Amino acid sequence: MSAPYYRVISGNFTIVGKQPDGDSVRFIADDPTLFKALHRSYRIKPSKDGSVQLRFEMVDAPEVHYGSAAQPLGDMARDRLLSWMGFENITFAGNKVKTAEPDQIPGAILTKAGEPNGRPVSYVLLGEEVNALENGDWIFVGEDLLEKTINYRMLQEGTAYYTAYSSAPLAHREKMCEAAAAARDADLGIWAVDKTSEFKLIDQTSVGVTGQLILPKLFRRATDYLKAVNGGFRGNLDDWLEANPGQNDRLVVDDIELKLSNLLDQRNSRIVFQADLLDIVFLEK
């Protein structure tokens, strides 16, 4: 079972010249050598300016840019996140930030691992909460500290989906799920328009910026599937997932291990997702 101990890494969040989205920004660590003690540290490779792309723990916001594809509320989720972090007067060229005030925000991440793509899986802390922490320390992250993270606020206010992985501590999953459930009950943010339980998939516009909002992970799989269909693939989304095991995420629902394809019931263009999003735990690759 994963223990709720995370390493404190202080630094600066940076967005100018970058393409932030609703659940990820770039971060420049004050001491990059601190990444070396993390699980999969060999995958974490800072860019020339010293920044690394983060993956926010336990959240998945609507996509601003998945290749050329995007989702409803993606811009909203990104803009609220950047505002909460303290960035103002932001101008964009496409999805890239041209200017912002300030250009960097000091803060800290709580992390214990990089994911397969080399992004540190992180909780984000800002302001006074950082002052009480010592850079480089491994600390116990309890409920009180969890509630002070940007991640928790995102779920609490409905700007992102609760998306839990098996690598996250059980106590954290329960706490974050509770926040997401309250937001869903109140129809906040994404929950007011979410169509994951049943949606139509005809082409990219079905789930694009003017279409139906679905779980971002499912949106990414659907987008890749539609590209395959355009390239000649014949079959439903679940058929494509079965044919591409690397995309067919493994997960646990009610203590039963399944594949993402097992949860899809498709008849023509109508797809029913046969699980409660808050009951799913994805198995970390």
C-alpha positions in Angstrom: 0.0 0.0 0.0 1.3 3.4 -0.9 2.4 5.5 2.1 1.4 9.2 2.3 5.0 10.5 2.5 6.1 13.1 -0.1 9.2 15.1 -0.8 9.0 18.9 -0.5 10.6 20.6 -3.5 10.5 24.3 -3.6 10.9 26.5 -6.7 9.0 28.6 -9.2 6.0 27.9 -11.5 6.6 29.4 -14.9 4.1 29.9 -17.8 5.6 32.5 -20.2 6.5 30.8 -23.5 4.8 27.6 -22.3 1.5 25.9 -22.9 -0.1 25.4 -19.5 -3.5 23.6 -19.2 -6.0 23.0 -16.5 -4.0 20.4 -14.6 -0.4 21.0 -15.5 2.2 23.8 -15.5 6.0 23.9 -15.7 8.1 24.1 -12.6 11.7 25.1 -12.0 13.1 23.5 -8.8 15.4 25.5 -6.6 17.5 22.3 -6.3 16.9 19.9 -9.2 19.1 17.2 -7.6 16.1 16.6 -5.2 14.4 14.8 -8.1 17.0 12.1 -7.9 15.4 10.4 -4.9 12.0 10.0 -6.6 10.7 6.8 -8.1 11.4 6.8 -11.8 13.8 9.8 -11.4 15.7 8.7 -14.5 12.7 9.8 -16.6 12.6 13.3 -15.2 14.6 15.5 -17.6 14.5 19.3 -17.1 14.4 21.4 -20.3 17.1 24.0 -21.1 15.5 26.6 -18.8 15.5 24.0 -16.0 11.7 23.5 -16.0 9.8 20.2 -15.8 6.2 19.6 -16.8 4.2 18.5 -13.8 1.3 16.0 -13.6 -1.1 17.1 -10.9 -1.9 14.3 -8.6 -5.5 13.0 -8.6 -7.0 15.4 -11.1 -7.6 15.5 -14.9 -8.9 18.7 -16.4 -10.7 19.1 -19.7 -8.1 19.3 -22.5 -6.9 22.6 -23.9 -4.7 20.9 -26.5 -4.5 17.3 -27.3 -2.7 17.6 -30.6 -5.1 19.8 -32.5 -8.1 18.6 -30.4 -9.7 20.2 -27.4 -12.6 19.9 -25.0 -15.4 22.1 -23.7 -14.4 24.0 -20.6 -10.7 23.4 -21.3 -9.9 27.1 -21.4 -12.0 27.8 -18.3 -10.1 25.2 -16.3 -6.7 26.5 -17.4 -7.6 30.2 -16.8 -9.0 29.5 -13.3 -5.9 27.5 -12.4 -3.6 30.2 -13.5 -5.7 32.8 -11.7 -5.6 30.8 -8.4 -1.9 30.5 -8.7 -1.6 34.3 -8.9 -0.9 34.9 -12.6 -2.6 38.0 -14.1 -2.9 39.9 -17.4 -2.1 36.8 -19.4 -1.9 37.0 -23.1 -1.8 34.1 -25.5 -0.6 33.3 -29.0 -2.7 30.2 -29.7 -2.2 28.1 -26.6 1.2 29.5 -25.8 1.5 32.2 -23.1 3.1 35.4 -24.5 3.0 37.6 -21.4 1.9 37.2 -17.8 2.4 39.1 -14.5 4.4 38.0 -12.8 6.3 35.7 -15.2 7.0 33.2 -12.3 5.2 32.3 -9.1 7.2 30.9 -6.1 5.8 27.7 -4.5 6.4 24.1 -3.8 5.4 20.6 -5.0 4.9 17.5 -2.9 6.0 14.5 -4.9 7.4 11.0 -4.6 7.6 9.8 -8.2 7.8 10.6 -11.9 5.2 9.0 -14.2 6.2 7.1 -17.4 6.4 10.3 -19.4 8.8 11.9 -17.0 6.4 14.3 -15.2 6.7 14.5 -11.4 3.3 13.5 -10.0 2.7 16.4 -7.7 0.5 18.2 -5.2 0.9 22.0 -5.6 1.3 24.4 -2.7 1.5 28.2 -2.8 1.9 31.1 -0.4 2.1 30.8 3.4 1.7 27.0 3.3 5.2 26.7 1.7 6.9 28.8 4.4 6.3 26.1 7.0 8.0 23.4 4.9 11.7 22.6 4.5 13.0 22.1 1.0 14.0 18.5 0.5 12.2 17.1 3.5 10.1 14.0 3.2 6.9 14.7 5.1 3.6 13.0 6.0 0.8 14.5 4.0 -2.4 14.4 6.1 -5.9 15.7 5.4 -5.2 19.2 6.7 -2.3 19.7 4.3 -4.1 18.0 1.4 -6.9 20.5 1.8 -4.5 23.3 1.2 -3.3 22.1 -2.2 -4.3 23.5 -5.5 -5.3 19.9 -6.5 -7.9 19.8 -3.7 -9.4 23.1 -4.7 -9.7 22.0 -8.3 -11.9 19.1 -7.3 -13.7 21.1 -4.7 -14.8 23.7 -7.2 -15.4 21.3 -10.1 -12.7 22.5 -12.6 -11.3 19.0 -13.0 -12.3 15.4 -12.8 -11.3 13.1 -9.9 -8.9 10.7 -11.6 -7.2 8.4 -9.1 -4.3 6.0 -9.6 -3.2 3.0 -7.6 0.0 4.8 -6.7 -1.9 7.4 -4.6 -2.4 6.6 -0.9 -5.8 5.2 0.0 -6.5 8.0 2.5 -5.7 10.6 -0.2 -8.0 8.9 -2.7 -10.9 8.9 -0.2 -10.4 12.6 0.8 -10.1 13.8 -2.8 -13.1 11.7 -3.9 -15.2 13.2 -1.1 -14.4 16.7 -2.5 -15.3 15.7 -6.0 -18.5 14.0 -4.9 -19.6 17.2 -3.1 -18.9 19.2 -6.3 -20.9 16.8 -8.4 -23.8 16.9 -6.0 -23.8 20.7 -6.4 -23.4 20.6 -10.2 -20.3 22.7 -10.0 -18.1 23.3 -13.1 -17.6 20.2 -15.2 -20.4 18.3 -13.4 -23.1 20.6 -14.7 -22.4 19.4 -18.3 -20.6 16.1 -18.0 -21.8 13.4 -20.4 -19.4 10.6 -19.7 -22.2 8.2 -18.7 -23.7 8.3 -22.1 -22.6 10.2 -25.2 -22.5 10.0 -29.0 -19.3 9.6 -30.9 -19.7 10.3 -34.6 -16.6 12.4 -35.3 -14.2 14.7 -33.4 -16.9 17.4 -33.2 -19.0 15.1 -31.0 -16.5 15.6 -28.1 -14.7 18.7 -29.3 -15.0 22.2 -27.9 -18.6 22.6 -29.0 -19.6 19.0 -28.3 -20.1 16.8 -25.3 -17.8 16.9 -22.3 -16.5 13.5 -21.2 -13.7 12.3 -18.9 -10.4 13.6 -20.4 -8.7 10.2 -20.4 -11.7 8.8 -22.4 -11.6 11.9 -24.7 -7.9 11.2 -25.5 -8.7 7.5 -26.2 -11.7 8.5 -28.4 -9.6 11.1 -30.3 -6.9 8.5 -31.1 -9.6 6.0 -32.1 -11.2 8.5 -34.5 -7.8 9.1 -36.1 -7.5 5.3 -36.5 -10.9 5.2 -38.1 -9.9 7.9 -40.5 -6.9 5.8 -41.3 -9.0 2.7 -42.2 -9.7 1.0 -38.8 -13.0 -0.8 -38.7 -14.7 -1.4 -35.4 -16.0 0.3 -32.2 -14.0 2.2 -29.6 -13.8 -0.9 -27.4 -12.5 -2.9 -30.4 -9.8 -0.4 -31.0 -8.8 -0.4 -27.3 -8.6 -4.2 -27.4 -6.4 -3.9 -30.5 -4.1 -1.4 -28.7 -3.3 -2.7 -25.2 -1.1 0.3 -24.4 -4.1 2.5 -24.7 -6.5 0.1 -23.0 -6.0 1.4 -19.4 -6.3 -1.2 -16.6 -8.4 -0.1 -13.6 -10.2 -1.4 -10.5 -13.9 -1.0 -9.9 -15.4 -2.4 -6.7 -12.2 -4.5 -6.1 -12.5 -6.1 -9.6 -9.6 -5.5 -12.1 -10.9 -4.6 -15.5 -9.8 -2.9 -18.7 -11.2 0.4 -19.9 -12.8 -1.4 -22.9 -14.8 -3.6 -20.4 -16.7 -0.5 -19.3 -17.9 0.6 -22.7 -21.2 -0.5 -24.3 -21.4 0.9 -27.8 -24.3 0.6 -30.2 -23.7 2.4 -33.4 -22.6 5.9 -32.3 -24.1 5.7 -28.8 -21.6 4.8 -26.0 -22.6 4.0 -22.5 -19.9 4.2 -19.8 -20.8 1.5 -17.3 -19.2 2.7 -14.1 -19.4 5.6 -11.7 -16.4 7.9 -12.4 -15.8 8.3 -8.6 -15.5 4.5 -8.1 -12.6 4.0 -10.5 -8.9 3.6 -9.7 -6.6 3.4 -12.6 -3.6 1.1 -12.3 -0.3 3.0 -12.6 1.7 1.9 -15.6 
